[in-house]
């Protein structure tokens, strides 16, 4: 897992990311989350696996 960088500490999650987290916590699939958040399934995957702030908030 990558470390949080200085820019990550300043950056905030987007509304789409917050919506995605809400749906992921409900146990929905990446496909269902992507449709609800208005982004691609690949974007949800990238957030879940490569975005340190998203990962931290999700955990």
C-alpha positions as CSV (number, residue, x, y, z in Angstrom):
1,X,0.0,0.0,0.0
2,X,1.4,3.4,-0.9
3,X,2.1,6.1,1.7
4,X,0.1,9.2,2.0
5,X,1.9,12.2,0.3
6,X,1.9,15.8,1.4
7,X,-0.5,16.6,-1.4
8,X,-2.8,13.8,-0.3
9,X,-3.0,15.4,3.2
10,X,-4.4,18.6,1.6
11,X,-6.6,17.0,-1.0
12,X,-10.2,16.0,0.0
13,X,-12.3,13.3,-1.5
14,X,-14.7,14.3,-4.2
15,X,-18.5,13.9,-3.8
16,X,-18.3,11.0,-6.2
17,X,-15.8,9.3,-4.0
18,X,-17.8,9.9,-0.9
19,X,-20.9,8.4,-2.7
20,X,-18.8,5.4,-3.8
21,X,-17.6,4.8,-0.2
22,X,-21.2,4.8,1.0
23,X,-22.3,2.2,-1.5
24,X,-19.2,0.1,-1.0
25,X,-19.9,0.0,2.8
26,X,-23.4,-1.3,1.9
27,X,-21.7,-4.3,0.2
28,X,-22.5,-3.3,-3.4
29,X,-20.3,-4.5,-6.3
30,X,-17.9,-2.2,-8.2
31,X,-20.4,-2.1,-11.1
32,X,-23.3,-1.0,-8.9
33,X,-21.1,1.5,-7.1
34,X,-19.8,3.0,-10.4
35,X,-23.4,3.4,-11.7
36,X,-24.5,5.1,-8.4
37,X,-21.5,7.4,-8.3
38,X,-21.6,8.3,-12.0
39,X,-18.1,7.0,-12.8
40,X,-16.6,4.1,-14.6
41,X,-16.1,0.7,-12.9
42,X,-12.4,1.1,-13.6
43,X,-12.4,4.4,-11.7
44,X,-13.9,2.7,-8.7
45,X,-11.2,0.0,-8.9
46,X,-8.5,2.6,-9.1
47,X,-9.9,4.4,-6.1
48,X,-10.1,1.2,-4.0
49,X,-6.7,0.0,-4.9
50,X,-4.5,3.0,-5.6
51,X,-5.9,6.1,-3.9
52,X,-4.5,6.3,-0.3
53,X,-7.1,8.8,0.9
54,X,-10.0,6.8,-0.5
55,X,-8.6,3.6,1.0
56,X,-8.1,5.3,4.4
57,X,-11.7,6.6,4.4
58,X,-13.1,3.3,3.3
59,X,-11.3,1.5,6.1
